[in-house]
Amino acid sequence: MARAEQDAGRDCKVGVLLPTIEGGMARETPRWADLAAMARRAEEIGFDSLWIVDHFYYHMPRREEQAGVWEGWSILAALAAITTRVELGTLVLCTAFRNPALLAKMADTVEEISDGRLILGIGAGWNEYEFRAFGYPFDHRVSRFAEALTIIHGLLKGGRVDFSGTYHEARDCELRPRGPRPGGPPIMIGSSSPRMLELTARYADQWNIFHTAPEIVAERRETVDAACREAGRDPATLTRTASVRVNLLGRQSKQGATNPPLGGTPGEIAAGLHAYRRAGATHLQIIPDPSTLAGIEALAPVLEAFDGEASGTS
């Protein structure tokens, strides 16, 4: 049995996003040694999952230049080899950057390396600059995504696909050998647009919403439920996940911010995380500030307070 299926864990899992963006680790560029140390410590502390972004460049607020990013799949495969328990996810991977049949092959290979701990988070991409810089077309992104998803889902869930579309094809393609889970890793889609939600309801195992308030999570949950019912699916079969920014530096958030990061004492941050849990999220991805080894250490009492509140002991 795959490792991810063995762990009972919390009723609401808590993961952490690792920094792979240039200047994203307390204004320094993370090296592999930094990421490895953070991943190992997060697993020791008790986090349920580790996450990485999938970009070539990233537009950072208040920066004139696009920031560079380490290639996501290479980092993910390395994380799979040095960890033993945590789930490993992409938040989210752009299907436009890789041939979809090859992407399914890569996903099943990381499944094997990790003993079934991958969560395949995917999306259509948004940063036109990186598309143009690396030579990928930016037009018809959702249509391209829909075709890629058809191939990826067919290969990971069924092992075979024969598809020819406007943008992608995979003719009489079989995925062999297979990883430890016969149905492959869970597929997570991060988007709230009507067309993407329709695809989520049809193909995804999980849905993600990125950095928004708990009340918005609850509101969007109703929209997701409606999309599932429209597709003839029980809404309860779609896992809801949410990414949450956490400020560990004690700075006051700016007045008027639409969705400031969680901050304060470990108990206050834990209470903020529980608001997302009450809104329906069953897996949270913390985006810490600072995103460093010290930041991971500072999250240990937050995780302890979160578990204490869940069990009614705090």
C-alpha positions as CSV (number, residue, x, y, z in Angstrom):
1,M,0.0,0.0,0.0
2,A,1.3,3.5,-0.9
3,R,2.6,5.6,2.0
4,A,0.0,8.4,1.5
5,E,-2.8,5.9,1.9
6,Q,-1.4,4.5,5.2
7,D,-1.3,7.8,7.1
8,A,-4.6,8.7,8.8
9,G,-3.4,12.2,10.0
10,R,-5.5,15.2,10.8
11,D,-9.0,15.8,9.6
12,C,-7.6,19.0,8.1
13,K,-4.1,18.5,6.8
14,V,-1.5,21.3,7.0
15,G,1.3,21.7,4.5
16,V,3.9,24.3,3.8
17,L,5.1,26.0,0.5
18,L,8.9,25.8,0.0
19,P,10.6,28.8,-1.6
20,T,12.0,28.2,-5.1
21,I,11.7,31.8,-6.4
22,E,14.8,34.0,-6.7
23,G,14.9,36.3,-3.7
24,G,12.1,34.5,-2.1
25,M,13.9,33.3,1.0
26,A,14.3,36.4,3.2
27,R,15.4,38.2,0.1
28,E,18.0,35.6,-0.8
29,T,17.8,33.0,-3.5
30,P,17.2,29.6,-2.0
31,R,19.8,26.9,-2.8
32,W,19.1,23.2,-2.9
33,A,20.8,22.7,0.5
34,D,18.3,25.3,2.0
35,L,15.3,23.5,0.5
36,A,16.5,20.1,1.6
37,A,17.0,21.3,5.2
38,M,13.6,23.0,5.2
39,A,11.9,19.9,3.8
40,R,13.5,17.5,6.4
41,R,12.6,19.8,9.3
42,A,9.0,20.3,8.1
43,E,8.6,16.5,8.0
44,E,10.1,16.2,11.5
45,I,7.9,18.9,13.0
46,G,4.8,17.1,11.7
47,F,3.6,18.9,8.6
48,D,1.4,16.8,6.3
49,S,2.7,18.1,2.9
50,L,5.3,20.1,1.1
51,W,4.5,22.2,-2.0
52,I,6.4,24.0,-4.7
53,V,5.3,26.5,-7.5
54,D,5.9,25.8,-11.2
55,H,7.3,28.9,-12.9
56,F,10.2,30.0,-15.0
57,Y,9.8,33.6,-14.0
58,Y,7.5,35.1,-11.3
59,H,6.2,38.6,-11.1
60,M,6.8,39.8,-7.6
61,P,4.9,42.8,-6.2
62,R,7.0,46.0,-5.9
63,R,9.7,44.6,-8.3
64,E,10.6,46.0,-11.7
65,E,12.2,42.7,-12.9
66,Q,10.6,39.2,-13.1
67,A,12.2,36.9,-10.6
68,G,13.7,33.6,-11.7
69,V,12.5,30.2,-10.4
70,W,14.1,26.8,-10.0
71,E,12.5,24.2,-12.3
72,G,9.8,22.6,-10.3
73,W,9.8,19.0,-11.4
74,S,13.5,18.6,-10.7
75,I,13.0,19.9,-7.2
76,L,10.0,17.8,-6.6
77,A,11.8,14.6,-7.6
78,A,14.7,15.4,-5.3
79,L,12.3,16.1,-2.5
80,A,10.6,12.7,-3.1
81,A,14.0,11.0,-2.6
82,I,14.9,12.7,0.7
83,T,11.6,12.5,2.5
84,T,9.6,9.5,3.7
85,R,6.2,10.6,5.0
86,V,4.9,14.0,3.7
87,E,2.8,14.4,0.6
88,L,4.4,16.4,-2.2
89,G,2.4,18.8,-4.3
90,T,2.6,21.3,-7.1
91,L,0.9,24.6,-6.4
92,V,0.1,24.5,-9.3
93,L,1.9,23.0,-12.3
94,C,1.3,24.7,-15.7
95,T,0.2,22.1,-18.2
96,A,1.4,24.3,-21.1
97,F,5.0,23.9,-20.2
98,R,5.3,20.2,-20.9
99,N,3.8,17.7,-23.3
100,P,0.8,16.3,-21.4
101,A,1.6,12.6,-22.1
102,L,5.2,13.2,-20.9
103,L,3.8,15.1,-17.9
104,A,1.7,12.0,-16.9
105,K,4.8,9.9,-17.3
106,M,6.8,12.2,-15.1
107,A,4.0,12.2,-12.5
108,D,3.9,8.5,-12.3
109,T,7.7,8.3,-11.9
110,V,7.6,10.8,-9.0
111,E,4.8,8.6,-7.6
112,E,7.2,5.7,-7.7
113,I,10.1,7.6,-6.1
114,S,7.9,8.9,-3.3
115,D,6.0,5.7,-2.7
116,G,2.6,7.3,-3.6
117,R,2.9,10.7,-2.0
118,L,2.3,13.0,-5.0
119,I,-0.5,15.5,-5.4
120,L,-0.6,16.7,-9.0
121,G,-1.8,20.3,-8.8
122,I,-2.3,21.7,-12.3
123,G,-3.5,24.8,-14.0
124,A,-3.5,26.8,-17.3
125,G,-0.8,29.3,-16.2
126,W,-1.1,33.1,-16.1
127,N,2.2,34.9,-16.5
128,E,2.5,35.8,-20.2
129,Y,6.1,36.9,-19.8
130,E,7.4,33.4,-19.0
131,F,5.4,31.9,-21.8
132,R,6.9,34.3,-24.3
133,A,10.4,34.0,-22.9
134,F,10.5,30.2,-23.1
135,G,8.7,30.0,-26.4
136,Y,5.2,28.7,-25.3
137,P,2.0,29.9,-26.9
138,F,-0.2,32.0,-24.6
139,D,-3.4,31.9,-26.7
140,H,-6.4,29.6,-26.0
141,R,-5.0,28.7,-22.6
142,V,-8.1,27.0,-21.2
143,S,-8.8,25.1,-24.4
144,R,-5.2,23.9,-24.4
145,F,-5.5,23.0,-20.7
146,A,-8.8,21.0,-21.4
147,E,-7.0,18.9,-24.0
148,A,-4.0,18.4,-21.8
149,L,-6.2,17.4,-18.9
150,T,-8.0,14.8,-21.1
151,I,-4.7,13.1,-21.8
152,I,-3.2,13.4,-18.3
153,H,-6.4,12.1,-16.7
154,G,-6.8,9.3,-19.1
155,L,-3.2,8.1,-18.6
156,L,-3.0,8.4,-14.9
157,K,-6.5,7.0,-14.1
158,G,-6.8,4.4,-16.8
159,G,-3.3,3.8,-18.0
160,R,-4.1,4.4,-21.7
161,V,-5.4,7.1,-24.0
162,D,-6.0,7.6,-27.7
163,F,-6.6,11.3,-28.3
164,S,-6.2,13.8,-31.1
165,G,-7.2,17.4,-30.5
166,T,-6.5,20.8,-31.9
167,Y,-3.5,21.4,-29.7
168,H,-2.4,18.0,-28.3
169,E,-2.4,14.4,-29.2
170,A,-1.4,11.1,-27.7
171,R,-2.2,8.2,-30.1
172,D,-2.6,4.7,-28.6
173,C,-0.5,5.9,-25.7
174,E,0.0,3.6,-22.7
175,L,1.6,4.5,-19.3
176,R,4.0,1.7,-18.4
177,P,5.3,0.8,-15.9
178,R,2.9,2.1,-13.3
179,G,3.5,3.7,-9.9
180,P,2.3,2.3,-6.5
181,R,-1.3,3.6,-6.8
182,P,-3.2,2.0,-9.7
183,G,-5.2,5.2,-10.3
184,G,-2.1,7.4,-10.0
185,P,-1.8,10.5,-7.9
186,P,-4.8,12.7,-7.0
187,I,-5.3,15.6,-9.5
188,M,-5.8,19.0,-8.1
189,I,-7.0,22.0,-10.1
190,G,-6.5,25.6,-8.9
191,S,-9.1,27.9,-10.5
192,S,-12.5,29.4,-9.9
193,S,-13.6,30.4,-13.5
194,P,-16.8,28.7,-14.7
195,R,-15.1,26.7,-17.5
196,M,-12.2,25.6,-15.2
197,L,-14.7,24.6,-12.5
198,E,-16.6,22.5,-15.0
199,L,-13.3,20.7,-15.8
200,T,-12.6,20.4,-12.1
201,A,-16.0,18.8,-11.5
202,R,-15.4,16.3,-14.3
203,Y,-11.8,15.3,-13.8
204,A,-10.2,16.5,-10.5
205,D,-9.9,14.8,-7.1
206,Q,-9.1,18.1,-5.4
207,W,-9.8,21.8,-5.8
208,N,-7.5,24.7,-4.6
209,I,-8.2,28.3,-3.9
210,F,-5.1,30.6,-3.4
211,H,-4.7,33.2,-0.7
212,T,-8.1,34.5,0.0
213,A,-10.3,35.0,3.1
214,P,-12.2,32.1,4.8
215,E,-15.5,33.7,3.9
216,I,-14.6,33.7,0.2
217,V,-13.6,30.0,0.6
218,A,-17.1,29.3,2.0
219,E,-18.7,31.3,-0.8
220,R,-16.7,29.6,-3.6
221,R,-17.4,26.2,-2.0
222,E,-21.1,26.7,-3.0
223,T,-20.0,27.5,-6.6
224,V,-17.9,24.3,-6.6
225,D,-20.7,22.3,-5.2
226,A,-23.0,23.6,-8.0
227,A,-20.5,22.6,-10.6
228,C,-20.2,19.1,-9.2
229,R,-24.0,18.7,-9.2
230,E,-24.2,20.0,-12.8
231,A,-21.7,17.3,-13.7
232,G,-23.7,14.6,-11.9
233,R,-21.1,14.3,-9.2
234,D,-21.5,14.2,-5.4
235,P,-19.8,17.4,-4.2
236,A,-18.4,15.5,-1.1
237,T,-16.1,13.5,-3.4
238,L,-14.1,16.7,-4.3
239,T,-11.5,17.6,-1.7
240,R,-11.3,21.4,-0.9
241,T,-7.8,22.9,-0.3
242,A,-6.7,26.5,0.5
243,S,-3.4,28.3,0.4
244,V,-2.9,30.7,3.4
245,R,-0.2,33.3,3.9
246,V,1.2,33.5,7.4
247,N,3.3,36.4,8.7
248,L,5.8,35.1,11.4
249,L,7.7,38.4,11.7
250,G,5.2,40.2,13.9
251,R,4.7,43.0,11.4
252,Q,1.4,44.8,11.3
253,S,-0.5,44.2,8.1
254,K,-1.2,47.3,5.9
255,Q,-4.5,49.1,6.6
256,G,-7.1,48.3,3.9
257,A,-5.5,45.0,2.7
258,T,-8.2,42.9,1.2
259,N,-6.8,39.7,2.6
260,P,-3.9,40.3,5.0
261,P,-1.8,37.3,6.1
262,L,-2.4,35.6,9.4
263,G,-0.2,36.9,12.2
264,G,0.1,37.2,15.9
265,T,0.8,34.5,18.5
266,P,0.9,30.8,17.6
267,G,-2.6,30.4,19.1
268,E,-4.0,33.3,17.0
269,I,-2.5,32.0,13.8
270,A,-3.9,28.5,14.6
271,A,-7.3,30.1,15.2
272,G,-7.0,31.8,11.8
273,L,-6.2,28.5,10.1
274,H,-9.2,26.9,11.8
275,A,-11.4,29.5,10.2
276,Y,-10.5,27.9,6.8
277,R,-11.2,24.5,8.2
278,R,-14.7,25.6,9.3
279,A,-15.2,27.1,5.8
280,G,-14.8,23.6,4.3
281,A,-11.1,23.3,3.5
282,T,-9.6,19.9,4.5
283,H,-6.0,20.6,3.4
284,L,-4.2,23.9,3.9
285,Q,-0.9,25.1,2.4
286,I,0.9,27.6,4.5
287,I,2.9,30.3,2.7
288,P,5.3,31.4,5.5
289,D,7.0,34.8,5.8
290,P,9.9,34.4,6.3
291,S,10.3,31.4,4.0
292,T,13.4,30.1,5.7
293,L,14.5,27.3,8.0
294,A,13.8,29.6,10.9
295,G,10.4,30.2,9.5
296,I,9.7,26.5,9.5
297,E,10.9,26.3,13.1
298,A,8.6,29.2,14.0
299,L,5.6,27.2,12.6
300,A,6.1,24.3,15.1
301,P,4.1,25.9,17.9
302,V,1.5,27.0,15.4
303,L,1.0,23.4,14.3
304,E,0.9,22.3,18.0
305,A,-1.8,25.0,18.8
306,F,-3.7,23.9,15.6
307,D,-3.8,20.3,16.8
308,G,-4.7,21.4,20.3
309,E,-7.7,23.5,19.2
310,A,-8.9,20.7,16.9
311,S,-8.9,18.2,19.8
312,G,-10.6,20.8,22.1
313,T,-7.6,21.0,24.5
314,S,-6.7,24.7,23.8
